[in-house]
Amino acid sequence: MLRGPFSSLYGNSSGGVILLTTENPRVGTELEVNQIFGTDSTRRSGIKLNKGNEEVGIVIDASTFRTDGYRDHSKARRDNFNSKMVWNLSSDTRLSWVVNYVDIPLAQDPAGLTAAQLASNRRQAGTNTVANNTNKTVEQSQTGIVLEHKFSPGTNITFSPYYGDRKIRQVLASTAVIDLKNEYSGADLRFGHQTSLLGKPLFLNAGLTVGELEQARLGFFGASTTPNRDEANTASQFDQYLQAEYFFTDKLSVLGGVRNSSIEIESNDQFLSNGDGSGSKKYDEVTSNVGFTYRLQPNINTYISYGEGFETPTLLETAYLSVAPPSPNFNSQLEAAKSEQLEIGVKAKFGGTLVNAALYTVDTDNEIVVLAANGGATSFQNAGSTSREGAELALQHAFNRQWQANAAVNYIRATYDTSVNSIQAGNSLPSIPKKTFFGELVYKPSSLYEAATELRYVDKLFANDANDAFAPSYSVVNLRASKDWPLNGGWNVRTYARVDNVFDKEYVGSVIVNQGAGQFFEPASERQFLLGVTVGLKWK
C-alpha cells in the first residue's frame, strides 16, 4: 500500500495505491471446501481447486454468499468465480491469464436514516425504500493477461491487456431506475532496466497506459419501460510514465518519477425532449514525485517524500448538474482536483518491536466533493482548496513466541480552506474521522492455533458540509479464534469463529454525505457471530 501520489507506475489519483496480487497456482494438487454461517442468516459456501507443476498451473475459486441483513430491506446475494492460469513458457517468459465473474442478483438498499428514525428504530429501512423496493443488481465479467519476459537478469518487459463488462440496474427511493451497461478495456506496457550510474545501482521503469470505458446509460421512472434518460458516454485515457530509483550509497537512495496523463470524458445525450444534456471535457496534466530514504542504522530507516496528485471526475460524478431538482445534464463545471503531498517518516525494528511512524500534509485545489444527495442520486462540485494534516503510528510487538500485540493510531485534520456555495472555510470535510485506532492482542501457542482480541475506535463523522449533523464516535471490541486439525492422507480441517461488537454497541458505521432529506445515518450491526469450517486435501 502506498499513501498518497508517491508512485508514477499506478496512476495519478491523490488517494494512494492498494496493490493486490491474485493468488498464484502452486505445484501439486489441492482441493478446499469451506462453509460459513453467521448472524442474520448469513452464509457463504466456497470451493477452491489448485493444480500445477513446474510448467503450468491453475487455481479456481467459486463462492456464493447470502444474507438477510441486519436492517429491514437489506437482503443480499452474491456469486463469485475467479481463476488464474500461469504458463512458464521458458526460463525467461511467463504468461498469466485471469478471469473474474461476479453476479449480484439481489442487493436491497435500506438507505440512510434521519436522526429521529435512528433513535426510534435503528433497524428500520429509510423513507420509501420498502414501498418502492429500492435495490441494485450487478453482473460483471472481466479478463486479462500478463505477459512477462526477461531479456537479461536486469532487463524485462511486461504487457498487461484487459477487458471487462459491467451491468448495473438500480431502483431508487424516488422510483427512478438507473440502467448502466459498461464495457471497458485497456493495456499497460512497462519496460524495466537495471544498470549503474557512477558505479551505483540505478533501476528504471518506463511505460504506457491506455484505457477506455463505453457506457450506455438509460433512466426510467417507476414501472415505465419508456426511458426518460438515454446517453452514450465514454471515458478514455492515455498516460506515459517514467520512474527511477538510484542508490547514492548503501544508506541513501532516491526514488522519483513523472507521469503525463490525458483523460477525456464525453456524454452524448440521445433523449432530447428535455433539452440536450451532452457535454465533454478533456483533462491534461504532468505530475511528479520524489522521495529520499536514509538508513540511520541497520534497523532504522527514515524517509521524506513529495508527490503531486491529479484526480479527474468520473462518469458518475459528471452525471448530474444538480439533484434538487434533478438535472441530468453533463456536469462540465467539474475540474480535476490537484494536490501536493509531503510526508516524512521512520521505520524501525528494536528487538521484537516494529515501529512505523509518519507525518504528512496534503494541500488540494478543486477537490471533488458531494454537492447534494437526494433519492439515491448524487451531484458533485469542486470545493476550492482543502488541507489535510495528519500523523500515523503503527506498532508491532512480540512479547514472546506466543503473545504479540499490534496497534495503529491515526490522526488527521481535514478542512476546507475556502468558502464555496454552502461550504464555509474552516469546516471539516465530512465522513473523515479525526482520530482512529486499531489494536489487537494475539495469542498463538503454535502454528495450528490462534486467538485474538481486537479493539477499534473511530472518532465522530460529520455528515454534511455545514458540520451540524454527525455520527458520534464509537469503540467496539471483537474476538476471533481459529484451529487447524491436520489429518492423515493430506487432509486438513480448519475451524474458526468470530464475534464482532462483543458488547452489543449501537453505533453508526457510515454516513451519506449531504443527503438532501437528512437521511445521513447508516447504522452498523449490533453483536454478530460467525462460525466457519474449511476442509482441505493435498496430494501430488
C-alpha positions as CSV (number, residue, x, y, z in Angstrom):
1,M,0.0,0.0,0.0
2,L,1.3,3.5,-0.9
3,R,-0.1,6.5,0.8
4,G,-0.5,9.5,-1.5
5,P,0.7,10.0,-5.1
6,F,4.2,8.5,-4.5
7,S,4.3,6.1,-7.4
8,S,4.2,7.1,-11.1
9,L,3.5,3.5,-12.1
10,Y,-0.1,3.0,-10.9
11,G,-1.9,6.2,-11.9
12,N,-2.3,9.8,-10.9
13,S,-5.0,9.8,-8.2
14,S,-4.2,11.5,-4.9
15,G,-5.6,8.9,-2.5
16,G,-2.8,6.3,-2.8
17,V,-2.4,2.8,-4.2
18,I,-3.5,-0.5,-2.8
19,L,-1.8,-3.2,-4.9
20,L,-3.4,-6.6,-4.8
21,T,-1.9,-9.7,-6.5
22,T,-4.1,-12.7,-7.5
23,E,-3.1,-15.9,-5.9
24,N,-0.6,-17.9,-8.0
25,P,-1.0,-21.7,-8.6
26,R,1.3,-23.9,-6.6
27,V,3.0,-27.2,-7.5
28,G,0.8,-30.2,-6.6
29,T,-3.0,-30.7,-6.3
30,E,-5.1,-29.1,-3.6
31,L,-8.9,-29.1,-3.1
32,E,-10.6,-26.9,-0.5
33,V,-14.3,-26.5,0.5
34,N,-15.5,-24.1,3.1
35,Q,-18.7,-23.1,4.8
36,I,-19.5,-20.1,6.9
37,F,-22.6,-19.3,9.0
38,G,-23.4,-16.1,10.8
39,T,-26.0,-13.8,12.3
40,D,-28.9,-12.6,10.2
41,S,-28.9,-15.8,8.2
42,T,-25.6,-15.0,6.7
43,R,-23.9,-17.9,4.9
44,R,-21.1,-18.4,2.5
45,S,-20.1,-21.6,0.6
46,G,-16.9,-21.9,-1.4
47,I,-14.7,-24.3,-3.2
48,K,-11.1,-23.9,-4.4
49,L,-9.0,-26.1,-6.6
50,N,-5.3,-25.7,-7.3
51,K,-3.3,-27.9,-9.7
52,G,0.1,-27.2,-11.0
53,N,3.6,-28.4,-11.9
54,E,6.8,-26.6,-12.8
55,E,5.5,-25.5,-16.3
56,V,1.8,-24.8,-15.9
57,G,-0.7,-24.3,-13.1
58,I,-4.3,-23.2,-12.4
59,V,-6.2,-22.1,-9.4
60,I,-10.0,-21.8,-9.4
61,D,-12.2,-20.4,-6.7
62,A,-16.0,-20.2,-6.6
63,S,-18.3,-19.0,-3.8
64,T,-21.8,-18.0,-3.1
65,F,-22.9,-15.6,-0.3
66,R,-26.4,-14.9,1.2
67,T,-27.6,-12.7,4.0
68,D,-30.9,-11.4,5.2
69,G,-29.1,-8.3,6.5
70,Y,-29.1,-6.5,9.9
71,R,-31.7,-3.9,8.8
72,D,-35.1,-4.3,7.2
73,H,-34.9,-4.5,3.5
74,S,-31.2,-5.4,3.4
75,K,-31.1,-8.9,1.9
76,A,-28.2,-9.6,-0.5
77,R,-26.9,-12.4,-2.7
78,R,-23.5,-12.6,-4.4
79,D,-21.9,-15.3,-6.5
80,N,-18.2,-15.2,-7.4
81,F,-15.9,-17.1,-9.8
82,N,-12.2,-16.5,-10.1
83,S,-9.5,-18.3,-12.0
84,K,-5.8,-17.8,-12.8
85,M,-3.7,-19.9,-15.1
86,V,0.1,-19.5,-15.3
87,W,2.4,-20.9,-18.0
88,N,6.1,-20.8,-17.6
89,L,6.8,-20.7,-21.4
90,S,10.5,-20.7,-20.8
91,S,13.0,-19.8,-18.1
92,D,12.6,-16.1,-19.2
93,T,8.9,-15.9,-20.2
94,R,5.8,-16.3,-18.2
95,L,2.1,-15.8,-19.2
96,S,-0.7,-15.4,-16.7
97,W,-4.4,-15.3,-17.5
98,V,-7.0,-14.1,-15.0
99,V,-10.8,-14.5,-15.3
100,N,-13.3,-13.0,-12.9
101,Y,-17.1,-13.1,-12.7
102,V,-19.4,-11.5,-10.2
103,D,-23.2,-11.8,-10.1
104,I,-25.2,-9.8,-7.5
105,P,-28.8,-10.7,-8.4
106,L,-30.1,-9.1,-5.2
107,A,-28.9,-6.2,-3.1
108,Q,-31.7,-4.5,-1.3
109,D,-30.9,-0.9,-0.3
110,P,-32.3,0.2,3.2
111,A,-30.8,3.7,2.6
112,G,-30.0,6.1,5.3
113,L,-32.0,7.2,8.4
114,T,-32.8,10.6,9.9
115,A,-31.7,11.2,13.5
116,A,-35.3,10.7,14.6
117,Q,-35.7,7.4,12.6
118,L,-32.4,6.2,14.1
119,A,-33.5,6.9,17.6
120,S,-36.9,5.3,17.0
121,N,-35.8,2.1,15.3
122,R,-32.3,1.7,14.0
123,R,-33.1,-1.5,12.1
124,Q,-35.9,0.1,10.0
125,A,-35.4,0.9,6.3
126,G,-35.3,4.5,5.2
127,T,-38.2,6.5,3.8
128,N,-40.0,4.9,0.7
129,T,-37.4,2.2,0.4
130,V,-39.8,-0.7,1.1
131,A,-42.7,0.8,-0.8
132,N,-40.6,1.4,-3.9
133,N,-38.3,-1.7,-3.4
134,T,-35.0,0.1,-3.6
135,N,-32.4,-2.3,-4.8
136,K,-29.4,-2.9,-7.1
137,T,-28.4,-5.8,-9.3
138,V,-24.9,-6.1,-10.7
139,E,-23.3,-8.5,-13.2
140,Q,-19.6,-8.2,-14.1
141,S,-17.1,-10.3,-16.0
142,Q,-13.6,-9.4,-16.8
143,T,-10.4,-11.0,-18.0
144,G,-6.8,-10.0,-18.6
145,I,-3.4,-11.4,-19.3
146,V,0.1,-10.5,-18.0
147,L,3.0,-11.4,-20.3
148,E,6.4,-11.1,-18.6
149,H,9.7,-11.6,-20.4
150,K,13.3,-11.2,-19.2
151,F,15.8,-10.1,-21.8
152,S,18.6,-10.4,-19.3
153,P,18.8,-10.6,-15.5
154,G,18.4,-6.8,-15.3
155,T,16.1,-6.1,-18.2
156,N,12.4,-7.0,-18.6
157,I,9.2,-6.1,-20.2
158,T,5.6,-6.6,-19.0
159,F,2.4,-6.4,-21.2
160,S,-1.0,-6.4,-19.4
161,P,-4.1,-6.0,-21.6
162,Y,-7.6,-6.4,-20.1
163,Y,-11.3,-6.4,-21.0
164,G,-14.5,-6.3,-19.0
165,D,-18.2,-5.5,-18.9
166,R,-20.4,-4.5,-16.1
167,K,-24.2,-4.2,-16.0
168,I,-25.9,-2.3,-13.2
169,R,-29.6,-1.7,-12.6
170,Q,-30.7,0.3,-9.6
171,V,-34.1,1.3,-8.3
172,L,-34.1,4.5,-6.2
173,A,-36.4,5.6,-3.4
174,S,-37.9,8.2,-5.8
175,T,-38.9,5.2,-8.0
176,A,-36.4,6.4,-10.6
177,V,-34.5,3.5,-12.2
178,I,-30.8,3.7,-13.4
179,D,-29.7,1.2,-16.0
180,L,-26.0,1.1,-16.9
181,K,-24.1,-1.1,-19.3
182,N,-20.3,-0.6,-19.2
183,E,-17.6,-2.1,-21.4
184,Y,-14.0,-1.3,-20.5
185,S,-10.7,-2.2,-21.9
186,G,-7.1,-1.2,-21.8
187,A,-3.5,-2.2,-21.5
188,D,-0.2,-1.3,-19.8
189,L,3.2,-1.8,-21.4
190,R,6.1,-1.5,-19.0
191,F,9.9,-1.7,-19.6
192,G,12.3,-2.3,-16.7
193,H,16.0,-2.0,-16.7
194,Q,18.7,-2.3,-14.0
195,T,22.0,-0.5,-14.7
196,S,24.6,1.6,-12.8
197,L,25.5,5.2,-12.7
198,L,28.8,6.3,-11.2
199,G,29.2,2.8,-10.1
200,K,26.0,2.8,-8.1
201,P,22.8,0.8,-8.8
202,L,20.1,2.5,-10.9
203,F,16.6,1.0,-11.5
204,L,14.5,2.3,-14.3
205,N,10.8,1.7,-15.3
206,A,9.1,3.3,-18.2
207,G,5.7,2.6,-19.7
208,L,2.5,3.5,-21.5
209,T,-1.1,3.0,-20.3
210,V,-4.3,3.2,-22.4
211,G,-7.8,2.7,-21.3
212,E,-11.4,3.2,-22.5
213,L,-14.8,2.9,-20.9
214,E,-18.0,2.9,-23.0
215,Q,-21.2,3.3,-21.1
216,A,-24.9,3.0,-22.2
217,R,-27.0,4.8,-19.6
218,L,-30.8,4.6,-19.5
219,G,-33.1,6.2,-17.0
220,F,-36.7,5.2,-16.2
221,F,-39.4,6.4,-13.9
222,G,-41.4,3.8,-11.9
223,A,-42.6,0.8,-13.8
224,S,-42.4,2.6,-17.2
225,T,-40.5,0.9,-19.9
226,T,-40.1,4.2,-21.8
227,P,-36.8,5.8,-20.9
228,N,-36.6,9.4,-19.7
229,R,-32.8,9.4,-20.0
230,D,-30.7,7.9,-22.8
231,E,-27.0,8.5,-23.1
232,A,-23.9,7.1,-24.7
233,N,-20.9,8.0,-22.5
234,T,-17.2,7.4,-22.9
235,A,-14.1,8.0,-20.9
236,S,-10.6,7.4,-22.3
237,Q,-7.1,7.8,-21.1
238,F,-3.5,7.8,-22.5
239,D,-0.7,8.0,-20.0
240,Q,3.1,7.8,-20.2
241,Y,5.3,7.4,-17.2
242,L,8.9,7.1,-16.1
243,Q,10.3,6.1,-12.6
244,A,13.8,5.8,-11.4
245,E,15.5,4.6,-8.2
246,Y,19.1,5.4,-7.5
247,F,21.4,4.4,-4.6
248,F,23.9,7.1,-3.8
249,T,25.4,5.0,-1.0
250,D,24.5,1.9,0.9
251,K,22.5,4.2,3.2
252,L,21.0,6.8,0.9
253,S,18.6,6.3,-2.0
254,V,16.2,8.4,-4.1
255,L,13.0,7.3,-5.9
256,G,11.5,9.7,-8.4
257,G,9.0,9.7,-11.2
258,V,7.0,11.6,-13.7
259,R,3.6,10.8,-15.4
260,N,1.9,12.6,-18.2
261,S,-1.9,12.0,-18.3
262,S,-4.5,12.8,-20.9
263,I,-8.1,11.9,-20.0
264,E,-11.3,12.7,-21.9
265,I,-14.9,12.3,-20.7
266,E,-17.8,12.7,-23.1
267,S,-21.6,12.3,-22.8
268,N,-23.9,12.1,-25.8
269,D,-27.5,12.8,-24.9
270,Q,-29.9,10.7,-27.0
271,F,-33.1,11.8,-25.2
272,L,-33.6,15.4,-26.3
273,S,-37.2,16.1,-25.3
274,N,-36.0,17.8,-22.1
275,G,-33.1,19.5,-23.8
276,D,-29.6,18.4,-24.9
277,G,-27.6,17.5,-21.9
278,S,-24.5,16.4,-23.9
279,G,-21.0,17.6,-23.0
280,S,-17.4,16.7,-22.9
281,K,-14.2,17.7,-21.1
282,K,-10.6,16.9,-21.5
283,Y,-8.0,16.9,-18.7
284,D,-4.2,17.0,-19.2
285,E,-1.6,17.1,-16.5
286,V,2.0,16.2,-15.8
287,T,2.6,15.0,-12.2
288,S,5.9,14.2,-10.5
289,N,7.1,12.7,-7.2
290,V,10.4,12.2,-5.4
291,G,11.4,10.6,-2.2
292,F,14.6,10.1,-0.3
293,T,15.4,7.2,2.1
294,Y,18.2,7.2,4.5
295,R,19.3,4.3,6.7
296,L,20.4,5.7,10.0
297,Q,21.2,2.2,11.4
298,P,20.7,-1.3,10.0
299,N,17.4,-1.4,11.9
300,I,16.3,2.3,11.3
301,N,15.1,3.8,8.0
302,T,14.0,7.4,7.6
303,Y,12.4,8.9,4.6
304,I,10.9,12.1,3.1
305,S,8.6,12.2,0.1
306,Y,6.9,14.8,-2.1
307,G,4.2,14.0,-4.6
308,E,1.7,15.6,-6.9
309,G,-1.8,14.2,-7.4
310,F,-4.2,14.6,-10.3
311,E,-7.7,13.2,-9.9
312,T,-10.3,13.7,-12.7
313,P,-14.1,13.4,-12.3
314,T,-15.7,10.1,-13.1
315,L,-18.7,9.5,-15.3
316,L,-20.7,9.0,-12.1
317,E,-19.6,12.4,-10.8
318,T,-20.4,14.2,-14.0
319,A,-23.9,12.6,-14.4
320,Y,-25.8,15.4,-12.7
321,L,-25.5,19.2,-12.6
322,S,-27.8,19.1,-9.5
323,V,-30.2,16.6,-7.8
324,A,-32.6,19.1,-6.1
325,P,-34.3,19.3,-8.5
326,P,-32.7,16.6,-10.7
327,S,-30.8,18.0,-13.6
328,P,-29.4,15.0,-15.6
329,N,-27.0,17.2,-17.7
330,F,-23.3,16.6,-18.1
331,N,-21.5,18.5,-15.4
332,S,-18.9,20.2,-17.4
333,Q,-18.2,22.6,-14.5
334,L,-16.2,20.0,-12.6
335,E,-12.4,20.5,-12.8
336,A,-9.8,18.0,-11.9
337,A,-8.5,18.0,-8.3
338,K,-4.8,18.7,-8.0
339,S,-2.9,18.0,-4.8
340,E,0.6,18.3,-3.3
341,Q,1.6,16.0,-0.5
342,L,4.6,16.0,1.7
343,E,5.4,13.1,4.1
344,I,8.3,12.3,6.5
345,G,8.6,9.1,8.4
346,V,10.6,6.4,10.1
347,K,10.5,2.6,10.0
348,A,12.5,0.8,12.7
349,K,12.9,-2.5,14.5
350,F,14.1,-2.7,18.1
351,G,14.3,-6.4,19.1
352,G,10.8,-7.7,19.0
353,T,9.2,-4.3,18.2
354,L,8.4,-2.9,14.8
355,V,7.7,0.9,14.5
356,N,6.3,2.7,11.6
357,A,5.6,6.4,12.1
358,A,4.7,9.2,9.6
359,L,3.7,12.9,9.5
360,Y,2.1,14.3,6.3
361,T,0.4,17.3,4.9
362,V,-1.8,17.4,1.8
363,D,-3.0,20.6,0.0
364,T,-5.6,20.1,-2.7
365,D,-7.1,22.6,-5.1
366,N,-10.6,21.9,-6.7
367,E,-11.2,18.9,-4.5
368,I,-14.3,17.0,-5.8
369,V,-16.9,16.7,-3.1
370,V,-20.6,15.9,-2.8
371,L,-22.8,18.9,-3.6
372,A,-26.1,17.1,-2.7
373,A,-27.6,13.6,-2.4
374,N,-31.3,13.1,-3.0
375,G,-33.3,10.0,-3.6
376,G,-30.2,7.9,-4.4
377,A,-28.8,10.4,-6.9
378,T,-25.7,12.5,-6.1
379,S,-24.3,15.6,-7.7
380,F,-20.7,16.9,-7.1
381,Q,-18.8,20.1,-7.1
382,N,-15.3,21.5,-6.7
383,A,-14.6,22.7,-3.2
384,G,-11.9,25.2,-3.8
385,S,-8.9,24.4,-1.6
386,T,-8.7,21.8,1.2
387,S,-5.9,20.8,3.5
388,R,-5.1,17.6,5.4
389,E,-2.6,17.4,8.2
390,G,-2.0,14.0,9.8
391,A,0.1,11.6,11.8
392,E,0.2,7.8,11.7
393,L,1.8,5.4,14.1
394,A,1.9,1.6,13.8
395,L,3.4,-0.7,16.4
396,Q,4.0,-4.4,16.4
397,H,5.5,-6.1,19.5
398,A,6.2,-9.7,20.2
399,F,6.3,-10.3,24.0
400,N,7.4,-13.9,23.4
401,R,6.8,-16.7,20.9
402,Q,3.2,-17.0,21.9
403,W,2.0,-13.4,22.5
404,Q,2.0,-10.5,20.1
405,A,0.4,-7.0,20.2
406,N,-0.4,-4.9,17.1
407,A,-1.6,-1.3,17.2
408,A,-2.3,1.5,14.7
409,V,-3.3,5.1,15.6
410,N,-4.2,7.8,13.1
411,Y,-4.9,11.5,13.4
412,I,-6.0,13.7,10.5
413,R,-7.2,17.3,10.4
414,A,-9.1,17.7,7.1
415,T,-10.6,21.1,6.5
416,Y,-12.0,23.4,3.8
417,D,-9.7,26.3,3.3
418,T,-12.0,28.4,1.1
419,S,-15.8,29.1,1.2
420,V,-17.7,27.7,-1.8
421,N,-21.5,27.8,-2.1
422,S,-22.8,26.4,1.2
423,I,-19.3,25.3,2.3
424,Q,-17.7,27.6,5.0
425,A,-13.9,27.9,5.3
426,G,-12.6,26.2,8.4
427,N,-15.3,23.4,8.4
428,S,-14.2,19.8,8.5
429,L,-14.6,17.6,5.4
430,P,-17.5,15.2,6.1
431,S,-17.1,11.5,6.6
432,I,-13.4,11.7,7.6
433,P,-12.9,10.8,11.3
434,K,-10.2,12.9,13.0
435,K,-8.9,10.0,15.1
436,T,-9.0,6.3,14.6
437,F,-7.3,3.4,16.5
438,F,-7.0,-0.3,16.0
439,G,-5.3,-2.7,18.4
440,E,-5.2,-6.4,18.9
441,L,-3.6,-8.9,21.3
442,V,-2.8,-12.2,19.6
443,Y,-2.2,-15.5,21.3
444,K,-0.5,-18.1,19.0
445,P,0.9,-21.0,21.0
446,S,1.6,-23.0,17.8
447,S,1.2,-22.7,14.0
448,L,-2.1,-24.6,14.4
449,Y,-4.0,-22.3,16.8
450,E,-4.6,-18.6,17.1
451,A,-6.9,-16.4,19.2
452,A,-7.1,-12.6,19.4
453,T,-8.9,-9.7,20.9
454,E,-9.4,-6.6,18.8
455,L,-10.3,-3.0,19.8
456,R,-11.4,-0.4,17.2
457,Y,-12.1,3.2,17.8
458,V,-13.5,5.7,15.3
459,D,-14.0,9.4,16.0
460,K,-17.2,11.2,15.1
461,L,-18.2,11.6,11.4
462,F,-19.6,14.8,10.2
463,A,-22.4,14.1,7.7
464,N,-22.6,17.4,5.9
465,D,-20.5,20.4,4.9
466,A,-22.2,22.6,7.5
467,N,-20.9,20.2,10.2
468,D,-24.2,20.5,12.0
469,A,-25.0,16.8,11.7
470,F,-22.7,14.0,12.8
471,A,-22.5,10.4,13.8
472,P,-20.9,10.0,17.3
473,S,-17.6,8.3,17.9
474,Y,-17.6,4.7,18.9
475,S,-15.5,1.9,20.2
476,V,-16.1,-1.8,19.5
477,V,-14.4,-5.0,20.7
478,N,-14.1,-8.1,18.5
479,L,-12.9,-11.6,19.2
480,R,-11.6,-14.3,16.8
481,A,-10.1,-17.7,17.0
482,S,-9.0,-20.5,14.6
483,K,-7.7,-24.0,14.9
484,D,-6.1,-26.3,12.3
485,W,-6.6,-30.1,12.6
486,P,-4.0,-31.9,10.4
487,L,-5.2,-35.5,9.5
488,N,-3.6,-38.4,7.7
489,G,-3.6,-38.7,4.0
490,G,-3.1,-35.0,3.3
491,W,-6.3,-33.9,4.9
492,N,-6.7,-30.7,7.0
493,V,-9.7,-29.3,8.8
494,R,-9.6,-25.6,9.9
495,T,-12.3,-24.3,12.2
496,Y,-12.7,-20.6,13.0
497,A,-15.1,-18.4,14.9
498,R,-15.5,-14.6,15.2
499,V,-17.6,-12.3,17.3
500,D,-17.9,-8.7,16.2
501,N,-19.2,-5.9,18.5
502,V,-18.9,-8.2,21.6
503,F,-20.6,-5.7,23.9
504,D,-23.5,-5.1,21.6
505,K,-22.7,-1.4,21.0
506,E,-25.2,0.6,19.0
507,Y,-23.4,3.0,16.6
508,V,-23.5,4.5,13.1
509,G,-20.9,2.8,10.8
510,S,-21.1,5.3,7.9
511,V,-22.9,8.4,6.7
512,I,-24.4,9.6,3.4
513,V,-22.8,12.9,2.8
514,N,-25.1,15.9,2.3
515,Q,-28.2,13.7,2.0
516,G,-31.0,16.1,1.0
517,A,-33.7,14.7,3.3
518,G,-31.5,14.5,6.3
519,Q,-31.2,10.7,6.0
520,F,-27.5,10.7,6.7
521,F,-27.1,7.8,9.0
522,E,-26.4,4.1,8.2
523,P,-26.4,2.1,11.4
524,A,-23.9,-0.7,11.9
525,S,-24.8,-4.1,13.1
526,E,-25.0,-5.0,16.8
527,R,-23.4,-8.1,18.1
528,Q,-22.6,-10.5,15.2
529,F,-21.4,-14.2,15.3
530,L,-19.6,-16.1,12.6
531,L,-18.6,-19.8,12.5
532,G,-16.8,-21.5,9.7
533,V,-15.0,-24.6,8.7
534,T,-12.6,-25.4,5.8
535,V,-11.8,-28.9,4.7
536,G,-8.7,-29.3,2.5
537,L,-6.9,-32.1,0.8
538,K,-3.4,-32.1,-0.7
539,W,-1.9,-34.7,-2.9
540,K,0.8,-34.8,-5.5
